[in-house]
Amino acid sequence: MARTPLLQLTDISLTFGGDPVFADLSLVVQPGDRVALVGRNGSGKSTLMKVMGGLVEADTGARILAPGTTTGYMQQDPDLTGFATLGDFALSELDPSEEYKILSAAEGLKLNLDADVNAASGGERRRAALAKLLGEAPELMLLDEPTNHLDIEAIAWLEHHLSTTRAAYILISHDRAFLRALTRATLWIDRGQVRRQEQGFDRFEEWRDKLWEEEDLQRHKLNRKIKAEARWAVEGISARRKRNMGRVRALQDLRAERASQIKRQGTAAMELAAGPKSGRQVFIVDGVSKAYDGKQIVKDFALKVNRGDRIALVGPNGAGKTTLLKLMTGEVEPDAGTVKTGTNLEMAVFDQNRAALNPEDTLWGALTEDSATRVRGMGDHINVRGTPKHVVGYLKDFLFDEAQARAQIKSLSGGEKARLLLARIMARESNLLILDEPTNDLDIETLDLLQELISDYDGTVILVSHDRDFLDRVASTTIALKDGKATVYAGGWTDYKTQAAEAGEDTVLSDKPVKSRREKGREAAEAKKDEGLSFTEKHRLEALPAEMERLEAEIAKLTEFLSDPDLFTKEPTKFAKASDALVERNTALQEAEEEWLMLEEKANA
């Protein structure tokens, strides 16, 4: 029996400032959908979500909501006018008998409901909006970057909450681990077109790259055809004039078709250039202790940071990550112990609060400002690692257009502010990068590029992040802070979790991790000795979760191998073999999942 869609958009068209955002867009959201909404910064993800929520009216087309269906949109900048506390806002539309839902969400999100709205930070306001939405529990939740301003504990709580809800939801997020854990379908916005794939985010990049490869092939064929027809037109006409003119018109049509194609947005032309090498030892932290208002941040902490290290600081909000960062760089003095700084350090800082950017300034002024005196420059050029470059040209390297050069910084989106700050940092040489929450608001393609740049950077990196996937890709050492204790582990986030678990130590996550279907399957197989299964079937049910995990690991490795854009050109044989292997592993995984489901149902019968 066909399900009635919760929401249907039909032939939606929308234009902002003369430029079309969408044209003839149609999509359907079904009950129980768990959808990742992905696309480049500025592609219209938030706008589309607001159209779904009825907050933005399309120029043409229809939005049809199933009778009685409730929707909720997580506001990025909620209006708290008229409310004294964050709790007043969060509880404003909920029946008193259901207030416990808000209290539960607030606890999981670490939100103080008694906080004064006038003193609340942007992150606290966003968490209040998220708690309000989760407490009201609509049938369709529209979540725009819900993990921004959440620490790892709160992200894990939200991940678990969403994994158990029966509501449908659509997620915009830069957090790969979050999207992989929760989504079963993907909506991809690309140049005003929305495509849907009935697979979660973990298969998105493979799907995207295949579609782009097909598009490039079609464009190549079109260019060859145009070239051949243009050569004919130049070399002369020998047949009847009427037929020849028809061919000339066909050539014009081909050129018009090529001109109408929308070019894909490239990645930012970012480049990190390390300056003169620092000394071999960057920091020596010896017996450092620090407390604020009686709260111990670190005690007797020791660490040697060598040139080239990639150090990640992780922990809940308030655990002292930024304080430890400032202790290491000398911005804050320790209560006890010493911090020795190495020689020849050239430091560049990415601040999560974007404090280096004046909201009233223009992009032009921000790039030409003298970093030492904070005096705004008047010239047309910026010194990019010793080479003068025109401001507009440099902005284009970071995906800004010429019209934005004189715009005020306060008009930029979060992702654009992050790119502008990266542009400032990358304009000069450095050998020590301090990155405090660099991943917030960046799209996935820019995150990929940033990860590659950090990996290739011939200097030292110290970063704070709640993005587990990014930590795994970048960090060589992880320092976990919790309850006044800082513990050093080798490797990234997953390595840290494994080592802490093996040592029987508490991790920075206090709640139970979200269990995957594989883990649940293993537990069910171990717990059940149902007589409904034969001995062979019981053994197979116990073995399947491990087999599925192995296949997933192989799929991840093959996907990463095939992500090299030059592989197809340089190593076509390897590309073909890896592609065939990927198809084979995906087929095997699907068959294993179906077999596991069949045996599990039989065991429960």
N, C-alpha and C positions, 0 to 999 in steps of 0.2 A: 504493500500500500504506500503510495507516494506521500511524502511529508509535506505539510504546508510550510512554505518559507516564512521565516521570521521577518525578513526584509528583502525587498526587491527594488533595485534601481534599473530604470529602463531609459535608454537613449539620453543619458544625462550629458549636457554640455554646460561649461562654465568658463567665463572669461574674466580675467583680472587685468586691469590696465591695458587693455587692447590685445593682450596675448592669451590665447586659449590654454586653459589648464587641462580640460578634458573635452573630448568631442565624441558624441554617440557612445557613451560608456554605459554598459549594462553589467549587472552582477546580481547574485543571489546569495543570501546568508541563511543557512539552514539551522534548525534546532541542534544544539550540541556542537556546532562548528567551533574549532580552535584554530584560528587563522593568523599567520604572520603577514603583516602588511609591510612590504619592503620597497625600497627605491632610493635613489640618490637624494641628498639634501636639496630641497627646492623642487622636488618632482611633484609635490602636491599630496603627500601622504596625509598630513594633518588636515588639509582642506577636504580631502575625500572622506576622512573620518567624520568631520563636522557635517558634511552632506548626509552621511549615513545617520547621524544623530539628529538631523533636522535643524541644526544650528546655522547652517549656510544653505540658502536657497539657490538651486541651480537656475541657469538662464532658460534652459529647456529640458524636457524630460519629466519623468515621474518617479517619485519615491513612494513605495507602497509598503506600509507596515501592517503586519497581520493583526486583526482585531484583538484587542486586549493585551498585546505585547508591550512590555516595558523595556525601555532602553536607557542606558546611562553612559555619559561621556565624562571621562576624567579630565577636568579642566587643568590646563597648564598654568594659568594665572587666575585663580578663582577670585571672584568678587566677594569680599568679606564685609562689605559695608553693612552697618547695622548690627553686627555681631560683636559681642564683648570678648569672647574667647573662641579658640579653635573648636572646642566641644560644642558651643552653641551653634556654630556653623554646621559641623558634622551631623548633629542630631536634629537639625531644623526640619527635616521632612520625614522623620521616622516616628512611628507610633511608640509611645513610652514603653509599651510591653516588649518592644524589640530593641531597646537601647543596648542590651547586652552585646548585640552584634557589633555596634560601633566600639564598645569597650574592648571587645576581643580583637578587632582590627587595629585599634590604637595600640594595644599592647604588642601585637606582632610587628607593627610598623615603628614602634618606639616613639609614639606621638604623645606629647603632653597636652591633653584636652583642656587643661586649665590655663594654657598659655594665652597671654594677651595678644589679640590679633595685630595690634599696632606695633608690637615688638617682635612679632614672628618673622622668621627669615623666609625667603622664597621657597627653600626646601621644606620647611614646616608647613607652609600653606599648601604645597603640592601634596604632602602626606595627608593633610586634613581632607583634601579633595578625594584622595584615593580611599581613605577610611570611610568617608561618606558614601562613596560609590559601592564599596564592598559591603557595607552595612545595609544599604538599601536593596542589594542583591537583585538587580533587574535581570530579565531573561536574556538580554544582549548587552554585554559590557564592551565599551570602546575605550581602549587603554593606550594612551599616547605617551610613550617613554615612561612607564610606571616605575622603572628601577632607578631613574635619575634621582640623586640625593638620598638613596637608600644604601645602608651599609650591607655587608655580605650576610649578616644574620637576618636582616629584614628582607633581603632579596630571597633568601632560602625560605623564610616564612611565607612570603607572597607566592613563591613557586609552588610550595606545598598546598596552599589554599586554592590556587587556581587549578591544580591537578586534581582536586577532589570536588570542585564545583560542578553542578549540572548545567549551569548557564553556558550559553554560547559567548565567545569573546573574540575580539580582533585586537592584535597586539602590534604596536610600533615599538621597536627596541633596537638598540645597537648591540645588546648583550647576546652574543651567539649562544652561550650555554643556556641562558634563559629561554631563548626561542627554540633551541633544539629539544629541550626537555618538555615543552608545553604544546607545540603546534603540530597539527595534522594536515594542514593545507596551507598554501602560500598564495597571496595576492601580490603581484609584482607590477608596480607602476614604472613604465619606461616610455619617456617622450609622449606623455598624454594618453598612452594606451595601457589598459589594465588586463593582465593575463592571470589566469588561475591554474594552479597545479594541485591535484589532490594528494599531495605529499607534504610533509612538514619541512621546516627550514633546513634540516640537515641535508636535504636533496636539492635545495634551491640553487646553489652555485653551479652544480653540475648541469642542471636544467637551463639556467641562464646562459652559461657558456656555450651549450649546444645550440640554442636559438641564435646567439650572436654569430656563431660559426656559420650557420645556415644563411643568415643575413649577409655576412661578408661574401659568401660564395655567390649569392644572387647579385650583389652589387658588382662583383668582379665580372660576372657574365654580362651584365648590362653595360659595363664600361667597355668590354671587348666588342660588343655589338655596335655601340656608338662609334668606337674607333674605326671599325670596319666600314660602317656607312659613311663616316666623315671622309675616309680615304677615297671611297667611290665618288663622293661629291667633288673632291678636289681634282681627281684624275680625269674627269671629263664625263660627258653624257653622250652615249651612242644610240640609245633606244629612243622610242617615241617620246616627245616632250611631255605628253599627258601622263604617261607612266612615270617619267622621271620626276615630275613635280609631286606626284603622289609619294615617291620615295623620299623626297626632300622634306615633305610634311611629316612623314613617319620619323625621320631623323630628328626633326624639331620636337615631336612628341616624346621620343626617347630621352632627349635632353631635358625636357620639362619634367619627366618622371624622375630623373636623377636629381634635379634641383628640388623637387618636392620632398625628397627623402630627408628626414630629420637626422642630423648627425648625432651619434651617441656622445654623451658628455664624457670627456676624458677624465683621468685621475689628475689630481693636483701635481704640478711639477715640483714637488718638494725635494729638497736636498739638504742633508745634514753634513756639514764639513767640519771635521775635527781640526782644531788649531794645533799649535805646537804641543808635543807630548808633555803630559804632566809627569811628576815624579812617579816612581813605581808604586809607592804607597800614597793613597789619596787621603784617607782618614785613618787615624788610630784612636779608637775610643777605648778608654781604660777606666773601669770601675765607676762608670757614670751613674749618678742617681739624680732624679728630679721629681719633685712633688709640687702640686698646686692646691692651695686651700685644704691641705691635709690629705689629698688624694695622690697616691703614689703612681707616677707615670712609668718610670723605670727604676730599677735598683741594681747596683753593681753590674751594670751592663758593659760588656766588652766586645769589640768588633774591630777587625782590620779590613779596610776596603782597599783593594788593589786596583791599579789601572786596568780598565776593561771590564770590571765587574758589572753585573746587571742585578741590582738589589731591589726587591719589592718589599714594601711595608704593608701588612694586612692586619685587619682587626676591626672590631665594631667602632661606630662613631663614638668619639669621646675616649677611646682607648689610649690616645696619645701619639698617633702616627705622625701628625704634622709637628707636634712638639719634638719628637725624636729626630725628625728631619731637620728642624731648626737647631737642635743641639749639635748635630753632626756638622752643619754648615757654619756654626758659630753665631747664629742670629740670637740664640738663647744660651745663657750661661748655666751650667749644671750646678746643682747644690753640692755635689761631691764628685770627685773623679776629674779626669782631664780628656780633652779632645785635641789631638794634634792634627793640623792640616798640612797636607803635602805641598810640594813646591810647584810653581808655574801653573796654577789652576786658573782656567777661564770658564766661569760658570754661566749657564743659561737656565732660566727658571720659567716653568709653565705653571701658573697659579690657578687653582680650580675656581677661585672667585673672580678671575679676570681683572684683578686689581690694577694691573699695568695698563688697562685700557680705560680711558676717560669717555664715558657715555656721550658727552657733549661734543667730543672731538670728531673729526672726519677720518675716514680710512687713510686718506692722503696724509693728514697731519700725524696720525699715529705711526706711520711708517717713516716719516722724515724727522720725527722727534729725536732729539739727542738723549740717549738712554741714561747718560750720567747726570745731565742738568735738568732733564724733563722739559727742555725748551723746544717748542715746536719749530720745525724747519720750514723754510720758505721755498726751497728749490723744487725742481721737477724730477730729481734723481735720488735714488737711495743707493748707499754703498753696500753691495751684496758680496760679502766675503772678499772685499778688496777691489771689486769691479763695479763701476757706476752703472746703474740700470734705471730706466725710466719707471716712475712709480706705477703708471698704468700697466706697463708690460709685466712688472713684477706681480701686481695684483692678479693679472690674468693667469699667471702661473699657479695661483691658488684659487682658481675658478671664480674670481670676481669679474664682472663686466665693467666696462669703462664708465657707465652711468653711476656705478656705486662708489667710485673713487671719492666724490665730494659728498657722499651721504654721511649722516651722523652714525656713529657706532651704535647708539641706542636703537636704531632701526633694524639692526641685524638680528638674525635668528641665532640660537645658541650654537649651532654648528658653524655658522659664518664667523662668529666671534672666536671660536676655537681655531678656525683656519687662519684668522687674522693674527692671533697671538702666535701661532706657529710660524707665520710669515716673519714676524718680528724676530723671533728666536733664531730662525734659520738664515737670517740676513747676515749674521756674523759668525765667526768661527768660535768654537768652544771645545773644551775637552771634558766638561762635567755637565751633565744634564740632570736637572731636578724637575721631575714631572709629577705634579699633584693632580690626580684625576684627569689625565689627558684624554680619556676616551669618551667623556660625556659629550653627547650631541653630535659626534662624528658619525657619518654613514659608514657602512661596512667596507666599501671600497677604499675610503680614506684611512680607515683603521688598518686595513691590510697593508697599505703603503707605509703608514707610520710604523707598523711592526717591522717591516722589512728595513726601513731606514735605521731604526734602533738596533736591529740585529747587525747591520753592516757598519754602525758608527764606531769609529776608532777612538773611543773615549769611554768614560765611566757614566753609568746611568743609575740614578736612584729614583724610584717611582712609588707613588701611592695609588692604588686602584682597587675597585670592587669588582672589576670585570675579570671573572675567573678564566675565561678563554684567553684574554689578552695576557694575563699573568703567566699562563702556561706557555704561551708563544715567546715571551720576552725574558722572563726572570731566570737567572742562574742561581740566585740565593733568595730565600724568603724569610723575612723576620716577622713573626706572628706576635702581636701585642694583645694581651688580655689580663685583666685583674692585676695591673702593675708589674707584669712580667713580660719580658721580651725574649723570645727564643728563636735561635737561628737554625734554619733548615736548608739543605741543599735542594736546588731545583725550584720549579714553579708551584702553582697552587695544588695541582693533583699530587705532586711529589711530597709537598708538605703534609697534605691530608693523610697520605699513605704512611709516612714516617711517624706522624703523631699517633695514628691508630696503632701501629705496630709497637710503639713505646708505651701504649696505654695512657697517653696524655690527652687532656682536653684540647679541642681545637677552638677557633674563634666562633664556631657555630654552636649555639647552645640547644638548638632545636633538632629534631630528628630529620635526617636528610630525606629528600623525596625519593621514593623507591621506584625504579624503572619497572616496566612490565617484565623484563628479564629477571630482575631480582625477586619480584613477586612470584614469578614462575618457579624459580629455584626453591624458594621457601615453601611454596605449595607442594612441589615435588618431594621435598625432604619430609614435610609434615604428613603427607598423605600416603597411606599404604592401603588404598581402597581396593576392595575385592572386585570392583568393576573393571580393573585393569589386569591384564595378564602380566606375568613376570617380565616378559620382553618389553611390553608397553610401559611398565613402571620404570624400567631401566632407561628407556628412550626418553620418557618425560623428565627424568633427572638429568639426562645428558644434554637435552636440547638448549637450555639457557646458556650453557658454556659455549656450545656451538654457535649460537646466535651472536654472542659477544665476540667470538673470534671472527666471524664474518663481518661484523660491524667494524672491527679494528682494521681488517684488510681493506674494506671499502673506504675507510677514512684515509688510509695510506695511499691507496690508488687515486683517490680524489685529489689529495694534496699533490701527488706526482703529476697528475694531468693538469693541475692549475697553472703550470709554467706556460706562459703565453708563447714562448719560443719553441716549445717541445715539438709541436706539429711540423714546424718548418725544418728544424735542425735534426730531429730524430723521428722521422715518420714511421719507421718500423716499430720502435719502442712505443710510440703513441698508439699505433694500431693494436699492439699486443696488450697494452695496459687498458685500452678502451674495451677490448673483448673480455679481458679478465674482470673489469668492473661490471659489465653486463651479466657475466656468469655469477659473480658474487651476489649481486642484487637479486637475481632470480633464485639463487640458493637460499638467501635470507628470507625471501617471501615464502618459499615453500616450507622452510623450517618454522616460521611464525604460524603458518596455517596448520601445520602438523601439531605444534604445541597447543594451539587453541582447541583443536579437535580432541587431543588427549586430555587436556584440562577439563573440558566439558564432560567427557566420558567419566573422568575420575570423580566429578562432582554430581554425576547423575544418581 
